[in-house]
Every structure is written in C-alpha cells, then in structure tokens.
Amino acid sequence: MGRLVHALAIKGCVKENIFIGSAFVDFYRNCRSIENAEKVFREMPENNLVTWNAMISGYSYLGDVDMGLSLFEEMTLRNFGITPNYITLGLVLSACSKAGQWREVCIYLNP
C-alpha cells in the first residue's frame, strides 16, 4: 500500500516537495526498508535537517550505526549549510550508545 501511495505521489509531481520526501524517508524506515528510504533521500533535489535526521535515525534504528554516523559526518563535513540541532545530537548519542562507541560520543558531541 505504501509503495502505491509513493508511486501516486511521484506521479502527482510532489517528488520535489521536501516535506513529502521526508515523510517517505521516515515511512520506509518504519517499514524496515532502508534501501527505499536511502533511494528517496538521494533522489530528493534538496535535503534539509529533517531529511538528514530521518536517514540518520533510520540507519541507527535498523542497526547500521556505522552508516548513520557516516551520514552524520557527511552532513557536517560537507558543509551543506545545515547545522545539527538537539534532535540530531540525540540521534548521534543514541547511535553511539547502541554500538558501545563511547569515545565517538566525545568526538561527535564535543565542540
């Protein structure tokens, strides 16, 4: 059903709507389909903090903590003009905690 809605959304020319795109990234994450979430994320013409957070959360939620942290690094190091907020930092803290990567917590969250 979700893929049908996604197909209809694309047909209806809302593919470039950042809010719809973010909702589909989150939808696919909840369906445990990180491949589809990543595809939607990468095909969006622009990503905002919400879409980045949704993908970071998706990787962490599905157990691929390293990919989530890698995406966080990409977001912060490539200077997309996006500044992490408290939600982003909470996601990073949670991801590091799940993986037992306590040193990384200090690296990522220390200014």
N, C-alpha and C positions, 0 to 999 in steps of 0.2 A: 504494500500500500504506500509506504513512504517513497519508494522509487517512482511510483506513478505520480505522486504529488510533485516530486522533484522534476520529473520529465515535463509535467504540465507547467511548472514554474519557469523552466528554461524556455519552453515554447511561448510562454506569455511574456518573454523578454524581461524577466526580472533577474536574469543571471547576473547582471551588473549591479544589483541592489545589495549593498554591503550588509544590510540587516537580514535579508533573506538568506544570503550566503552564510552568514554567521549562524543562523538558525539551522541550516542544513549541516554545517560542520558539527554542531552540537548534536543534531539528530542522529547522524551517522555514528558519532562517538557512543551515544546511548545504545545504539543497535550493535555495538561492538564491531563496526566495520571501519577501522581506521584507514584502510585504503581509500574508501569512498570519501571519508572526511578530508583526507590529505588531497585528494583529487579536486574536490570543491575548493579547498583552501588555496591550492596552487593556481587554479584557473580563474580565481577572482582577480579582476583588474587592479584592485587595491585592497590591502588588508589594514584593519585598524586594531586597536588594542583588544577589542572584544574577540576578533577572529584569532589573533595570536594566542590569547588566553584560552580560547576554546580548543585550539590544537595542542597547546602545552598540556592542558588538562586531559585531553583525550589520550595522549601518549602515556601519561602518568597513570590514568585510570585503568588503562588496559595493560599496564605492567611494563611498558617500554620506557622506563625512566630515563635512560641514556638519550633516547631520541627527544624526549621532552626537554631535557636540559640542553641538548644540542640546539633545539629550536629557540630556546630562551637566549642562548648565546648568539644565534643568528640575528634575532630581533634586536638585541642590544648592541652588538658589534658592527652590524652593517649600517647603522645609523639611518634607519627608515624614518626618523623623526618621531618615533614612538617611545615614550617613556613608560617603563613599568610602573604599575600602581600597586597598592597594597594587595589586591587580588592576585596579580602576577607573582609578587613575592611570596604570598601564601602558597601558591601552586608550586613554586620552586622549593620552598621549605618542606612541603608535603612530599614532593617527589624525592628529595634527598633523604628524608626520613624513611620512606618506604624502602629505599635502596641501601640504607645504612651508610650513606655518604655524608658523614657529619663534617668532614673537612671542607667539602664542597659548599656546605651551608655557609661557612665563614667566608669562603671566597665569593660566592654569589651575592650574599647579603651584606657584606662589609663594604662601605663606600671607599 
